[in-house]
Amino acid sequence: MKRLTLFSGLIGPVLFAAMLTVLTLLQFDFLRGLGWDPLRDPTFDWPSGNALGPYGVWMTLTFLLAGLMMVLFAFGLRADLPPVPVSTVGSVLLVLAGLALMGLAFTTDPTIRSTPATWHGRLHDASFVVLGLTLLPAMLVLGYAFRLDPRWRNISTYTWLTMTLAFPTFWLKGAFFYIFLLAVLTWSEVVVLRFGAHTRK
């Protein structure tokens, strides 16, 4: 279980970041055609708009795999943390965030369109909202859970600082969304590396 937890935690964020970067570069002109601008309007149909392009299936698979790996890591993290309610709540929120990330595999609707919103576009948008309502609270609660365990205690404050930075950048959108992605992906790797360090002892 620990190996699966470590593998999922390490690969999930890296997979997401790598595939998002590659697909954005490969479909740059397509995304620009949707109305996306990497500097002036970076969240206009991005990153989800990658699923609409010629290589869109890879974005869909990335959402599914990265979300699944987040769920698997959350289960392993729960088993490693002290058996107290705050650990359970934080882990459950992280599981829900992983499921919401998987839900982004429902293909988004382009913002500029002449047709009504589709059922899968609505599910995509709902999943995005759920992701914000679960991932950031998960970080807040896990910060408390980390404080209860000497092995995790020194990343408790870092977790809260990351959540404090990520919260406004998630909702403000614009160029701030890059900060959100970087902060959350970095936090994920730090947590996984700490998990790996003390499970090897």
ZATOR-950494 format. One line per 10 residues: number of its first residue (from 1); their letters; for each residue x, y, z of C-alpha. Coordinates in pm, 1 decimal, padded with zeros to 6 digits, m for minus. Example, Ala and Ser with C-alpha at 12.3 -4.5 7.8 and 13.67 -1.06 7.14 Angstrom:
BEGIN
1	as	01230.0/m00450.0/00780.0 | 01367.0/m00106.0/00714.0
***
This chain:
BEGIN
1	mkrltlfsgl	00000.0/00000.0/00000.0 | 00281.7/00239.8/00087.9 | 00452.9/00186.5/m00246.4 | 00128.1/00248.3/m00433.1 | 00068.5/00559.3/m00224.0 | 00416.6/00692.2/m00294.2 | 00398.7/00611.7/m00665.4 | 00056.8/00773.1/m00705.3 | 00154.8/01081.7/m00512.3 | 00478.4/01132.0/m00702.5
11	igpvlfaaml	00350.3/01063.1/m01053.6 | 00010.0/01234.6/m01037.4 | 00125.8/01599.3/m01011.5 | 00418.6/01544.1/m01249.5 | 00192.4/01376.4/m01505.3 | m00058.7/01660.1/m01485.4 | 00202.5/01934.5/m01517.9 | 00391.4/01761.0/m01799.7 | 00086.1/01672.6/m02007.9 | m00067.4/02016.4/m01960.1
21	tvltllqfdf	00254.3/02181.7/m02076.9 | 00301.7/01953.1/m02377.0 | m00060.8/01973.7/m02490.6 | m00067.1/02350.2/m02453.8 | 00240.4/02379.8/m02675.3 | 00109.7/02129.5/m02931.1 | m00232.6/02295.9/m02946.8 | m00119.7/02654.5/m02898.2 | m00280.2/02783.5/m03218.8 | m00600.3/02591.9/m03149.2
31	lrglgwdplr	m00626.0/02739.3/m02800.4 | m00562.2/03086.1/m02938.0 | m00849.0/03023.8/m03178.7 | m01077.7/02959.5/m02882.8 | m00993.2/03304.2/m02747.6 | m00721.8/03203.6/m02501.4 | m00434.3/03441.8/m02437.0 | m00150.2/03312.1/m02216.3 | m00083.8/03656.4/m02068.7 | m00397.5/03866.5/m02092.7
41	dptfdwpsgn	m00659.1/03594.4/m02045.9 | m00483.8/03270.7/m01940.5 | m00791.5/03098.6/m01796.7 | m01011.5/03156.1/m02101.9 | m01088.3/02794.0/m02196.4 | m00758.8/02684.7/m02040.1 | m00652.2/02435.9/m01925.8 | m00972.2/02245.2/m01998.8 | m00988.0/02366.7/m02357.3 | m00702.4/02131.6/m02434.3
51	algpygvwmt	m00960.8/01852.7/m02432.2 | m01133.2/02014.6/m02731.3 | m00827.6/02011.8/m02955.5 | m00686.9/01750.6/m03194.1 | m00500.9/01584.7/m02907.0 | m00785.7/01633.9/m02663.1 | m00814.4/01269.2/m02563.4 | m00481.5/01301.6/m02383.8 | m00611.5/01586.1/m02169.3 | m00915.7/01378.2/m02081.3
61	ltfllaglmm	m00696.2/01083.7/m01983.3 | m00474.3/01316.5/m01781.2 | m00769.7/01440.4/m01577.6 | m00874.4/01081.4/m01510.4 | m00532.3/00947.2/m01418.6 | m00420.3/01245.8/m01212.2 | m00748.5/01240.9/m01021.4 | m00726.9/00866.9/m00959.5 | m00372.5/00903.3/m00830.7 | m00483.9/01178.7/m00593.9
71	vlfafglrad	m00753.2/00948.3/m00457.6 | m00505.5/00663.3/m00406.7 | m00258.7/00891.6/m00233.8 | m00531.5/01026.9/m00005.5 | m00615.6/00674.1/00112.8 | m00251.7/00600.3/00183.9 | m00205.4/00931.3/00361.8 | m00503.0/00857.7/00586.4 | m00348.9/00525.8/00688.2 | m00023.6/00699.0/00779.5
81	lppvpvstvg	m00165.6/00989.5/00980.9 | m00278.1/00966.2/01345.0 | m00621.5/00793.9/01374.9 | m00810.8/01106.5/01475.2 | m01117.0/01274.7/01318.6 | m00920.3/01562.8/01168.0 | m00706.9/01316.0/00968.6 | m01017.3/01143.1/00838.6 | m01185.9/01468.0/00737.9 | m00876.6/01597.6/00560.0
91	svllvlagla	m00825.3/01269.9/00374.5 | m01191.7/01245.9/00272.8 | m01177.5/01600.6/00135.3 | m00866.3/01506.8/m00061.7 | m01046.1/01200.1/m00199.7 | m01336.3/01420.8/m00307.6 | m01092.2/01661.6/m00470.8 | m00942.8/01370.0/m00664.8 | m01288.4/01260.4/m00777.6 | m01362.8/01617.9/m00883.9
101	lmglafttdp	m01039.3/01623.0/m01083.3 | m01153.6/01304.2/m01253.2 | m01486.3/01477.2/m01319.0 | m01304.8/01734.1/m01531.9 | m01278.1/01454.8/m01788.8 | m01633.8/01546.8/m01886.4 | m01552.7/01760.9/m02187.1 | m01592.8/02132.6/m02134.9 | m01794.0/02360.3/m02362.9 | m01607.4/02638.2/m02543.4
111	tirstpatwh	m01694.8/02977.6/m02400.7 | m01757.4/03125.7/m02742.7 | m02028.5/02912.8/m02903.6 | m02365.5/02941.1/m03070.5 | m02516.1/02631.2/m02911.7 | m02660.0/02571.8/m02563.0 | m02446.3/02428.0/m02286.2 | m02414.4/02049.8/m02303.3 | m02470.8/01806.2/m02017.5 | m02101.6/01717.2/m02011.7
121	grlhdasfvv	m02004.7/02083.2/m02014.0 | m02224.7/02145.3/m01710.2 | m02074.0/01845.3/m01530.8 | m01728.0/01974.8/m01611.8 | m01807.1/02316.5/m01464.9 | m01963.4/02157.8/m01155.7 | m01654.4/01940.6/m01107.6 | m01433.2/02248.1/m01123.5 | m01636.2/02415.1/m00848.7 | m01626.0/02099.6/m00634.5
131	lgltllpaml	m01248.4/02083.6/m00682.9 | m01212.4/02431.7/m00537.4 | m01450.5/02355.3/m00251.6 | m01265.0/02038.7/m00148.1 | m00895.1/02072.3/m00233.6 | m00832.9/02396.6/m00046.6 | m01029.4/02290.8/00266.1 | m00841.6/01958.9/00251.3 | m00514.3/02149.3/00277.0 | m00647.6/02352.4/00569.4
141	vlgyafrldp	m00762.0/02044.6/00763.4 | m00454.7/01838.3/00677.0 | m00241.1/02116.8/00815.4 | m00398.9/02045.2/01155.2 | m00355.9/01670.6/01108.1 | 00014.1/01718.6/01025.6 | 00059.5/01919.9/01345.4 | m00052.7/01620.0/01552.3 | 00225.4/01394.7/01422.5 | 00594.6/01474.3/01489.7
151	rwrnistytw	00689.9/01322.3/01155.2 | 00467.7/01568.0/00966.9 | 00467.0/01866.5/01201.6 | 00724.3/02078.5/01020.3 | 00517.8/02097.5/00699.8 | 00199.8/02199.6/00878.9 | 00273.6/02572.1/00855.1 | 00392.0/02531.5/00495.5 | 00059.8/02363.6/00412.1 | m00137.1/02651.9/00560.8
161	ltmtlafptf	00076.5/02911.1/00383.5 | 00024.3/02732.3/00053.0 | m00350.3/02717.7/00110.9 | m00354.1/03088.7/00198.0 | m00176.3/03166.7/m00128.6 | m00380.3/02923.8/m00339.2 | m00724.9/03025.9/m00216.0 | m00745.6/03373.4/m00374.8 | m00554.5/03271.6/m00687.1 | m00802.2/02989.4/m00760.8
171	wlkgaffyif	m01101.1/03222.0/m00760.3 | m00935.5/03535.6/m00905.7 | m00845.8/03349.7/m01224.6 | m00639.5/03544.6/m01477.2 | m00261.9/03516.6/m01451.8 | m00305.5/03434.8/m01082.1 | m00424.2/03087.8/m01185.1 | m00066.3/03000.5/m01280.7 | 00031.2/03072.4/m00920.5 | m00246.4/02844.2/m00797.4
181	llavltwsev	m00130.0/02556.3/m01014.3 | 00234.7/02600.1/m00919.8 | 00159.5/02630.4/m00547.2 | m00068.5/02325.4/m00531.2 | 00149.4/02101.9/m00747.9 | 00457.9/02195.3/m00545.6 | 00275.3/02130.9/m00217.7 | 00164.7/01790.2/m00345.7 | 00521.6/01689.0/m00421.8 | 00650.1/01817.4/m00086.7
191	vvlrfgahtr	00387.0/01610.5/00098.4 | 00470.5/01301.1/m00104.5 | 00844.4/01341.2/m00049.2 | 00786.2/01373.6/00323.9 | 00569.4/01059.5/00314.5 | 00846.2/00874.4/00133.2 | 01117.5/00997.9/00367.5 | 00960.8/00873.6/00688.1 | 00820.6/00549.1/00546.1 | 01172.2/00444.7/00446.0
201	k	01296.1/00476.2/00805.6
***
